Structures are given as C-alpha cells and as structure tokens.
Amino acid sequence: MINLAITLELYQEKYKQELEEYFLSEEQLYYTSMPLDALEKCITEEDRHPIVILKDGAVAGFFVLHGWEGVRAYSENKEAILMRAYSIQHSFQGQGVGRKSMELLIPFVKEYYPAKKEVILAVNVKNTRAKYVYQKAGFEDTGGRVVGRKGELIIFNRKV
C-alpha cells in the first residue's frame, strides 16, 4: 500500500490560488459547490469553518464544517457539526484521497472542535459514489430524509 501524505488543515489564505484553479466535473458540480463559493459563505457566517484536504501539500479537496446554524436543518443535536460542500478535486480522484480524508475527519473534529460529539452530513439519494464513500468511512444512515434543492437527501451521522 502506498503511503499517501494526506492531511486536513483549516483553510488559510495561502491556499486561495489553488482553490481558484480547483476543477470539478459537471457530475460533481451537480451535487456540491465550488470551494470558492463555499468559502464566500464562510466569510459572512462565523460558524462555517473551511477545511482543505492536502495531498503532499497540494490542495486535493475541500469541505466546510458548519455549526448549529447548519446542523439544525438536519438534527436536533446541538453537539453535532455538519460537514458540507465536500469535494475531491477531479485530478485527485481515484487516489485514495477521499477515503483517507474520511479516516482523518473524526480525529480532526476531536482536535479542533472538542465539544462536538457527532458529525452529520446530507447526501443526495442519487449520489451513489458519495454514499459509498461515507458508509465505508463509518457513517450511518439515520433514517432522516429532507428535500434539498436537487431532490431528496439522506442524513448520515458518525459519532466522534
């Protein structure tokens, strides 16, 4: 097994240029947002925390951890944090980056958000690839369903 140098880091301005060059396929864009668009919301909403996924120091992925304002649409647990806008840049797909970033997620949340006891996320019922990755990473279908902008969403969670 190749040892991937995958890390999660809180977003810093030094990553902005790489995010400006970030590429997602049309299929990916159907289910998620571009990092710069998600980053815009992080600037105006203080309970949104942008995270970069790095492979050998290069931006390979991105997501946002959103506090109670994001969580409450999907859960009543005030000790939960919502993962949203998750993506792996097109050129880094198929390299284990998604799998490894999911392995690092819970330790990352424990370190940076120690009051949080659960990570939740919502995934479109048609996004089979994402459902597979999240389930392999230990996320479970809560049975919760909500209607999103692009159809029905399945609510997944994982204890921290």
C-alpha positions in Angstrom: 0.0 0.0 0.0 1.3 3.4 -1.0 1.6 5.8 2.0 -0.4 8.9 1.0 0.7 12.1 2.6 -2.9 13.2 3.1 -3.7 15.9 5.8 -6.6 18.1 6.8 -6.0 21.7 7.6 -8.0 24.7 8.5 -8.2 27.0 5.4 -5.5 29.7 5.2 -5.2 32.5 2.6 -2.2 30.8 1.1 -4.5 28.1 -0.4 -6.7 30.6 -2.2 -4.8 30.5 -5.6 -5.1 26.7 -5.7 -8.8 26.9 -4.9 -9.2 29.4 -7.8 -7.8 26.7 -10.1 -9.8 23.9 -8.5 -11.7 21.7 -11.0 -14.8 19.7 -10.5 -16.6 17.7 -13.2 -20.2 18.5 -14.2 -21.4 15.5 -12.3 -19.6 16.7 -9.1 -20.9 20.2 -9.5 -24.5 18.8 -9.6 -24.1 17.6 -6.0 -21.7 20.0 -4.4 -20.4 23.6 -4.7 -17.1 25.0 -5.8 -14.8 25.7 -2.9 -14.6 29.5 -3.6 -18.4 29.7 -3.4 -18.5 27.8 -0.1 -15.6 30.0 1.1 -17.6 33.1 0.4 -20.3 31.9 2.8 -17.6 31.1 5.5 -16.6 34.8 5.4 -20.1 36.0 6.2 -21.1 33.2 8.6 -18.8 32.7 11.5 -20.0 29.2 12.4 -18.8 27.9 9.0 -15.2 26.6 9.1 -13.5 25.9 5.7 -11.1 22.9 5.6 -8.6 21.9 2.9 -7.6 18.3 2.1 -4.0 18.3 1.2 -2.0 15.6 -0.7 1.7 16.1 -0.5 1.0 19.8 0.4 -1.3 20.4 -2.7 -5.0 21.1 -2.3 -6.7 17.9 -3.3 -10.1 18.5 -1.7 -12.2 20.9 0.4 -15.2 20.9 2.7 -16.9 23.0 5.4 -17.7 22.2 8.9 -20.8 24.1 9.9 -22.1 24.6 13.4 -25.6 24.8 14.8 -27.0 27.0 12.1 -26.2 24.3 9.5 -27.0 21.3 11.8 -30.5 22.3 12.8 -31.9 21.7 9.4 -30.9 18.0 9.8 -30.7 17.2 13.5 -31.7 18.4 17.0 -28.2 17.6 18.4 -26.6 20.8 19.4 -23.3 18.8 20.0 -23.2 17.9 16.3 -21.3 19.6 13.4 -22.4 19.4 9.8 -20.0 18.5 7.0 -21.0 20.2 3.8 -19.5 21.2 0.4 -17.3 18.2 0.4 -15.4 17.5 -2.8 -12.2 15.9 -4.1 -10.7 17.8 -7.0 -11.1 15.9 -10.2 -7.4 15.3 -10.8 -7.0 13.7 -7.4 -9.9 11.2 -7.6 -9.2 7.5 -7.6 -6.1 8.0 -5.5 -7.5 7.2 -2.0 -7.7 10.9 -1.1 -11.5 10.7 -0.2 -11.0 7.5 1.9 -8.0 8.9 3.8 -9.7 12.3 4.4 -12.7 10.4 5.9 -10.3 8.5 8.2 -8.8 11.8 9.3 -12.1 13.6 9.9 -13.0 12.3 13.3 -9.6 12.9 14.9 -9.6 16.4 13.2 -13.0 17.2 14.7 -11.9 15.9 18.2 -8.8 18.2 18.0 -10.3 21.4 16.6 -13.9 21.1 17.8 -13.7 19.1 21.1 -17.3 20.0 22.2 -18.7 18.2 19.1 -19.8 14.6 19.6 -21.3 13.8 16.2 -20.6 14.7 12.5 -23.6 14.8 10.3 -24.0 15.2 6.6 -26.7 15.2 3.9 -26.2 13.4 0.6 -28.4 13.3 -2.4 -30.1 9.9 -2.9 -28.8 9.8 -6.4 -25.2 10.4 -5.4 -24.2 6.7 -5.1 -20.5 7.3 -5.1 -20.7 9.7 -2.1 -23.0 7.4 -0.2 -20.5 4.5 -0.7 -17.5 6.6 0.5 -19.4 7.8 3.6 -20.6 4.4 4.5 -17.2 2.9 4.1 -15.9 5.6 6.4 -18.3 4.5 9.2 -21.2 7.0 8.6 -24.6 5.5 9.1 -28.0 6.4 7.5 -30.0 7.9 10.4 -33.3 7.3 8.5 -33.8 11.0 8.2 -34.8 12.5 4.9 -35.1 16.1 3.8 -35.8 17.7 0.4 -32.9 19.7 -0.9 -32.6 22.0 -3.9 -31.8 19.0 -6.1 -34.0 16.3 -4.6 -34.2 14.0 -1.6 -31.3 14.0 0.8 -30.3 11.1 3.1 -29.0 12.2 6.5 -25.9 10.3 7.7 -24.1 10.6 11.0 -21.0 9.3 12.8 -20.2 9.6 16.4 -17.0 11.5 17.3 
